[in-house]
Amino acid sequence: MDAFRGVPAEEKAAELERAALRDVYRREYQRNIQNPSHKGYLLDPAVKRWNYARVNSYMFYRATTKTTLLGIVFGLIPPALIMYYVTNAKTKREAAYKAGTAKPPRNLRL
């Protein structure tokens, strides 16, 4: 079964070249990691790429309407709703304790 069906020849060649390069890096990494006399650090290329992307994320981040709305929806609204619910529940509970309609829980500390 051909994995490159419908793909132009130059894209196929580029993908095969990248796959060959990954195989070379993989073999070199495995050879170094299994070498008992290897001295120094052994850095995985994927970890290096991850760290580069993490450190330089602000160089590539753009504040758009979508990212701003997502930040507001998932970053500001949930904590505000939780804070509102907790304070409202506490206020109602303490009002019920004062009115005598609810009995406060016993203090179990000795």
C-alpha positions in Angstrom: 0.0 0.0 0.0 1.5 3.3 -1.0 1.5 5.9 1.8 2.2 8.7 -0.7 -0.8 8.3 -3.0 -1.8 11.6 -4.5 1.3 13.5 -3.1 3.6 15.3 -5.5 7.0 13.8 -6.2 8.9 16.7 -4.6 6.9 16.4 -1.3 7.4 12.7 -1.3 11.2 13.1 -1.8 11.3 15.8 1.0 9.4 13.5 3.4 11.7 10.5 2.6 14.7 12.7 3.2 13.4 13.9 6.6 12.6 10.3 7.5 16.2 9.2 6.6 17.6 12.1 8.7 15.4 11.1 11.6 16.7 7.5 11.3 20.3 8.8 11.4 19.6 10.9 14.5 17.8 8.0 16.1 20.6 5.5 15.4 23.2 8.0 16.7 21.2 8.6 19.9 20.8 4.9 20.5 24.5 4.3 19.9 25.4 7.0 22.4 22.9 6.0 25.1 24.0 2.4 25.0 27.7 3.2 25.1 29.0 2.5 28.6 32.1 4.6 28.1 30.2 7.7 27.0 31.3 10.8 28.9 29.3 14.0 29.4 25.7 14.9 28.7 23.5 13.2 26.2 20.8 15.5 25.0 17.8 14.2 23.1 17.1 16.4 20.0 13.3 16.3 20.7 13.9 17.7 24.2 16.1 20.5 22.8 13.4 21.4 20.3 10.8 21.4 23.1 12.9 23.6 25.3 13.5 26.0 22.4 9.8 26.3 21.7 9.0 26.8 25.4 11.6 29.5 26.0 10.9 31.4 22.8 7.1 31.0 22.8 6.6 34.8 23.2 8.5 35.5 20.0 5.8 33.6 18.1 2.7 34.3 20.2 0.3 36.9 18.8 -2.6 38.3 20.8 -5.6 38.0 18.6 -9.3 38.3 19.3 -9.6 34.5 19.6 -6.7 34.1 22.1 -8.0 37.1 24.1 -11.5 35.7 24.4 -10.1 32.2 25.2 -8.0 33.8 28.0 -11.0 35.6 29.4 -13.4 32.6 29.1 -11.0 30.0 30.6 -8.8 32.3 32.8 -11.1 34.9 34.4 -14.7 33.7 34.3 -14.3 30.3 36.1 -12.4 31.7 39.1 -14.9 34.6 39.4 -17.9 32.2 39.3 -16.3 29.9 41.9 -15.6 32.9 44.1 -19.2 34.2 43.8 -20.6 30.7 44.5 -18.4 30.2 47.6 -19.1 33.6 49.1 -22.8 33.4 48.4 -23.1 30.0 49.9 -21.2 31.1 53.0 -23.4 34.2 53.4 -26.6 32.2 53.2 -25.3 29.6 55.6 -24.3 32.1 58.2 -27.6 33.9 57.8 -29.4 30.6 58.4 -27.2 30.0 61.5 -28.1 33.5 62.9 -31.9 33.0 62.1 -31.8 29.6 63.8 -33.2 27.7 60.8 -30.0 25.7 60.5 -27.8 24.2 63.2 -24.0 24.9 62.8 -21.9 21.8 62.6 -20.2 20.6 65.8 -16.6 21.5 66.3 -14.8 18.2 66.3 -11.4 19.6 67.4 -10.4 18.6 71.0 
